[in-house]
Amino acid sequence: MNSSSYNSLRLFLNNLLSYLLPQNREIFGVSLYNIVIFFLLLFLVLLNRYIFRKPLRNFLKSRLYKSRRTLIYRLLFFRLDKLLRPIRVIINFSILNIAVLIFFDNIFVNYFFYIGYLIIVSWLVYEVFKFLLYTYLAQKIKRHESARKELFYLFLNIAKVVILIVLIVLVLSYFGVDLTALITSLGIGGVIVGFSSKDTLTNFFDSIRLVSEDAFRQGDWIETKDIEGFVVEIGLVSTKIRTFDNALVTIPNSMLANNYVKNWTKRMIGRRIKFSIKVKLTYDTKELEKVVYLIHEMLDSHPDIVSKNKLKYLKRLKKTYEDGLFNLEDRYGVRKTLLVFVDEIDSYSLNILVYCFSISVDWKEWLGVKQDIIKKILEIIDESDLELAVPREEVKLLSN
């Protein structure tokens, strides 16, 4: 808000208050009118926050989300809900601007609020662009047309870079920086800088790639070709990783950006449990089928094993506006495969494959679940006519 608009508004409010409060006075050197206006503005901030978070959101939800449960209307509601956030912030920021100008009116305050407005408007532009992309993709899927979903994130990352560049240019222009001279000077010194700090610049731009792709975050457990551990810090040119033997390793970002990175933390539900049970060769197929069935039923009803019947009750699987556009299980790291089959005939045994996923991805809890299902499987076999197989070499050793 410029000073002329602010002065007009303040004059209007002062005239209104002089009519309501004929006697003006000063409290600690501050006009009573200004104090009343200040608290009135604070009340408007709270009122604006309430309207956007409660009545307006509930209205949109009743009109779009609940009344029409199709994909496009669910998408429209969630994206509008996102768009309301920067709008609410910019209104509150404008009110804050007026409140601050009551007590402080100088060039530094103007600089602060100008940059703040640019940042919030940039946020709003990004949310609008994201909404348009989601709507376009939803329409393509609704018409059963092919759509390259991976391009969606590429366009979003490009939009982030473009918006950031425009934001920087507008800020520099506001402060009176001669952009033509700046670009010329950069062009002249670019060759020197390029040769002297080629590796540093490469690592810097690779760090931007890692952040924009959201490959990993601070605290994630990652594994690369040469190192495995927890991410401590993602710097401008390097990343620090704390290994499991408690060593701190610093890796250039170019190495991480140009090699594969396994992110084990990107699993919400499902840590794999896979092993084989060896039972003695038998021709009693009914008993074998019975044991396989009992193991499968035990796993399917186990409270700590993921299954199709239990997955919808797991609160950790958060439904978002991406529901229907993307595979939520792949995006959030959810696995619900449950397999129990006789998959191999060995020289001395039949091998029963057990393949499932624990709900918890924590290593300690995963070990506890794995131990519990092994114990229950041994109990099932013990109560059946099947026996665990022992290698012939060990049988000969025991007989001697």
Buried (B, 14 or more C-beta within 10 A) or exposed (E): BEEEEBEEBBEEBBEEBEEEEEEEEEEEEEBBBBBBBBEBBEEBBEEBBEEBEEEBBEEBBEEBBEEEEEBBBBBBBBBBBBBBBBBBBBBBBBBBBBBBBBEEEEEEBBEEBBBBBBBBBBBBBBBBBBBEBBBEBBBBBEEEEEBEEEEBEEBBBEBBEEBEEEBEEBBEEEEEEEEEEEEEEEEEEEEEEEEEEEEEEBBBEBBBBBBBEEBBBEEBBBBBEEBBBBBBEBBEBBBBBBEEEEEEBEBBBBBBBEEEBEBBBBBBBBBEBEEBBBBEEBEEEEBBEBBBEBBBEBBBEBEBBBBEEBBEEEEEBEEEBBEBBBEBBEEBBBBBEBEBEBEEEEEBBBBBBBBBBBBBBEEEBBEEBBEBBBEBBEEBBEEBEBEEBEEEEEEEEEEE
